[in-house]
Amino acid sequence: MKDGSTDKVGDLADKVAKEFNAYRQPDEFKQISLVVDDSNSDHQTLIVHIDGEDAASLAGRVEEFLHQQEARTQRENHSEADVRVLATVD
């Protein structure tokens, strides 16, 4: 049985996948990948990995969308073409 946090993070991942579907085509390089980190069951995190030339601007769009969904975010810039946005929900 899923707890409320799991449901919220899973629902958030579904919303991101739907909103940014154009960047997640099945037979092409995926500019956006989604992972739910549930190693801490009390504070699950959605990790949105953004890869490609326009990673920084796309990360900004993802962060804006996540804020509209009332998620808290933190950005990790690994390089100009490799950005991760971490999102949590209450």
Summary of the structure (lengths in Angstrom):
residues: 90
radius of gyration: 12.6
end to end distance: 18.2
largest distance: 40.1
contacts: 248
relative contact order: 0.21
helix: 37%
strand: 31%
